Amino acid sequence: MASDPQHWLKTLQSAFLAVPPEITQAAFDGNSKHLHRLARLRPGERAEVSDLWEYTQDLLYTEIQDSLLEYLLPFCLQAWRDDLRGTHSEYGGFVEHFYPVLANRHVFNQRLTPARTAAVSEFMREAILEEIDDQRGLKYQGTAARPYRWITALTTHGVLLEDVDRLWNAWWSVDTVGRAIAAVQYVSCLIYSQNENPVFAPWTPDGGGGPPCLWEFGGHLYEHRWLDKNVHFLKQALTVPGTCDLLNRAVERLAGEPEYGPAIEVQEDIPLCADTLASRCDELPRLLETTQEPGKLLEWST
């Protein structure tokens, strides 16, 4: 089960250095006031949304000051977690640009030591599991529905870090009610057509919705794909027998919960959707390893 969020944050902060003695980071817009405000932050404080957004522009378009990045990364990740958890929705614009910083500027494999990358990875995995553990309900409508957050974070994680196996296996343990509910949410996307999913109401022009796209990345990630190690893992892990076993264990875990009835309905539909499940278990890793180019829409073949 997921550990205490404050523990992860303290572990993350302890892995990074103290504030640098001077700021040499160039400001993309020429005004460095936001950098000085950020450098004055202390553990436990939250950054201003506008300051973080401006900092992502610095990171994307100017030379990165590594020592400042190392100090500010825990504050950036705290804002990312707040957005994932839905506690501070104003960080959404920052997150859209933060993901490309991590992916395009190769922060994990060029800027951070393995130990620091491991600390970041643990923090991000545990935050996603925390959101999964809090899942409730198996009836959703509209794009603001909560499952979109964890599914998008999980899918995007596969672009950034090579440890999807650890996140995936912890989730598929169905050790909590939330993980069991998340399993049913995810499996429903693997077996039903776009407009026949009983968990996610069909898309509408006014509210959006429909089942989450299992290969859609968060933020401005264009021309990206899953890392090879993650694709290889998913090809081994996502099988028809494994998915059926997951669903059976999830239904068992939900006995006595309000979600038990809807979960049973999904379980009973598996034989009727066997061909679709087999096709999508084979297809999803291939979709995730395909470079997602702007204007090139990827979709299920069935």
Secondary structure, DSSP 8 states (H G I E B T S, - for coil): ----HHHHHHHHHHTS----SS-----TTS--HHHHHHHT--TT----HHHHHHHHHHHHHS---HHHHHHHHHHHHHHHHHHHHTS-GGGHHHHHHHHHHHHHTTIIIIIS-HHHHHHHHHHHHHHHHHHHHT---S-B-STT-THHHHHHHHHHHHHH-S-HHHHHHHHHT--SHHHHHHHHHHHHHHHS-TT--SSB---BTTTB-SS--TT--SSS--SB---HHHHHHHHHH--HHHHHHHHHHHHHHTTTSTTHHHHHHHHHHTGGGHHHHHHHHHHHHHHHTS-B-TT-------
